[in-house]
């Protein structure tokens, strides 16, 4: 199987691709090259950077903001701004509080605290974007250029946390509603019953939406995770642990991109030594990720940035140069 065959374009429904790995392995370059390739296939594509230390603008050599920015034909990009995301999230929490005046204030404060700091707000904002584009199906492809592994795993666990939180809010709301109805005759100031019902409807709709998001995240035809590694032990073992965690969230991991591979034609002692070490690491990668499709990107002699160089990486991954390797059978 070629690496490009891992990409499933669902007519009328957005396909979500998460590209992650350890910090410094080239996630943004791979994400940007992938987004550009998808756009060139005629797919309306959005790439979202969830990393607080954004480098997507540098990669495309274009200023990218908190809202979708046109990059090329069929391609837009955005970098989540933590400050704007914090303001948006706090506004949502205050709106929920206004609709639920009797709710557990400690629970509300926990959410407000999360919205006042990073990395929590980054994951909340990323999940909000997932929900937004899940509902609208505005794009054919949405690619997440993720933060380093720890941030990403917190983001992917966010639906579980939100589901639990909204469930608690619904429970509190029902308790308040029962009390309000019981004392309605002797306490007419308890509030408008229609408003109570509307608040419950909103919470139930939110819970349904979150569970739908969890379903889409677990659907291998709609959501996949592709791991970027470099042929070094720390990157390999961190990625192995991440893949194990992703499986617990029912996230489909189907591809590994090995970046920064030293060319075989080494012309110096240092280069030869590095190549020998990498050959051992490449065997380890095959052993640990052999059930996935593996693609390779050579170490470049220059910094990869700008549309032309990103297209070159896309050609290596998805063009004639980048046929990738199918699942590897181990003896």
DOKE-352966 format. One record per residue (C-alpha): residue in one letter; x, y, z. Coordinates in steps of 0.2 Angstrom, whole numbers, plus 5000, padded with zeros to 4 digits. Layout:
// DOKE-352966
aXYZ
...
END
This chain:
// DOKE-352966
x500050005000
x500650174996
x500650305009
x499450414999
x498250274999
x497950305018
x496950465014
x495150435012
x494150575004
x492350555010
x491150644999
x490050775009
x490950735025
x492450805033
x493950685035
x495050735050
x496950695050
x498050725066
x499950725063
x500950715079
x502450655087
x503850715099
x504350905098
x505650945085
x505350795073
x504650895059
x502750885062
x502351055055
x503351025039
x502450855036
x500750935041
x500951085029
x501650975015
x500150855017
x498850995017
x499651065001
x499550894993
x497750864998
x497251034991
x498150994975
x497050834974
x495550954973
x495050934991
x494551085000
x495751085015
x496051175031
x497551155042
x497451195060
x498951225071
x498651175089
x500451205096
x500551355107
x502251385099
x501651405081
x502751375066
x501451355052
x501651535047
x503551515046
x503251355036
x502051435023
x503051605024
x501351685026
x500551775041
x499151655048
x497851715061
x496551635073
x495351625058
x495551535042
x496851615031
x496951585012
x498651495007
x498351424990
x496951354979
x495851244990
x496951275005
x496651385021
x497651385037
x497351445055
x498451455071
x497451445087
x497751605097
x497651555116
x497151725121
x495651735109
x495251555113
x495251595132
x494051745129
x492851635119
x492951495131
x492651605146
x491151685137
x490351515134
x490651465153
x489751625158
x488351595146
x488151415154
x488151495171
x486751625166
x485751475160
x486051375175
x486051495190
x485951355203
x487351245196
x488851185206
x489951345207
x491451235212
x491251145195
x491051305186
x492651375194
x493551225189
x493151255171
x493551445172
x495251405180
x495551285165
x495051425153
x496251545161
x497851445158
x498851355144
x498951215140
x497151185145
x496451315134
x497351255119
x496551085120
x494851165123
x495051275108
x495651135097
x494151025102
x492951175099
x493751185081
x493450995079
x491651015084
x491451165073
x492051085057
x491250915062
x489550995061
x489751105046
x490750985034
x491351145027
x492951065022
x493450895013
x494950885024
x495450955041
x497250925046
x497850955064
x499651005066
x499750955084
x500751005099
x502050885106
x501450725112
x500850765130
x499750915124
x499050805110
x498550665121
x497650785133
x496750855118
x496150685112
x495550645130
x494550815131
x492950735124
x492950615139
x493150755151
x491850865143
x490550725142
x490850695161
x490650875165
x489150905154
x488350745162
x488650825179
x487850985174
x486250895167
x486150805184
x486250965194
x484951045182
x483750905184
x483850915203
x483551105202
x482151075190
x481250955201
x481451065216
x480851215207
x479251125201
x478951055218
x478951225226
x478251325211
x476551355220
x477251425235
x478851505227
x478251595211
x479951685210
x480851515206
x480951565187
x480251545170
x479851355167
x480151385148
x481951455152
x482251295163
x481751185149
x482751275136
x484351265147
x484051075148
x483851065130
x485451155127
x486451035139
x485650885131
x486150945114
x487950975119
x488050805127
x487450725111
x488650835100
x490150775111
x489650595110
x489450615091
x491250695091
x491850545101
x491050425088
x491850525073
x493550515082
x493450335084
x492850305065
x494450255055
x493550315039
x493350485046
x494850515058
x496650445058
x498250485067
x499950485058
x501550495068
x503150585063
x504750505071
x506550535068
x507750385069
x508250415087
x507850315102
x506950445112
x505750485097
x505350305094
x504950255112
x503950415115
x502950385099
x502650195104
x501950255121
x500850385112
x500150255099
x499750145114
x498750285122
x497950335106
x497250155105
x496450175122
x495550325115
x495050215100
x495950325088
x496550245072
x498450255069
x498850195052
x500450285046
x502250325052
x503350455043
x505150435047
x506050605045
x507850665044
x508550505037
x510450515033
x510850475015
x511650315012
x513050395001
x513950465016
x515550555011
x516250585029
x516650485044
x515350575055
x514050555041
x514450365040
x514350345059
x512650435059
x512050325045
x512550165054
x511650215070
x510050265060
x510050095051
x509850015068
x508450135073
x507550105057
x507549915061
x506749965078
x505450065069
x505049925058
x504849805073
x503749925083
x502650005069
x502749865056
x500849845056
x500750025049
x501250105033
x502950185034
x503550325023
x505350405024
x505950575021
x507850605019
x508850735029
x508850895019
x510351005016
x509251155018
x507851215030
x506151165022
x505051315021
x504051395007
x502751324995
x504051254983
x505051154996
x503451095004
x502851034988
x504450934986
x504150855003
x502350814997
x503050734981
x504250624992
x502850565003
x501450554991
x502150564973
x503150444963
x504550454975
x503450424990
x502650254988
x502950225006
x503150045013
x501649925016
x501449835032
x503149745036
x503149565039
x504349515052
x505149345052
END
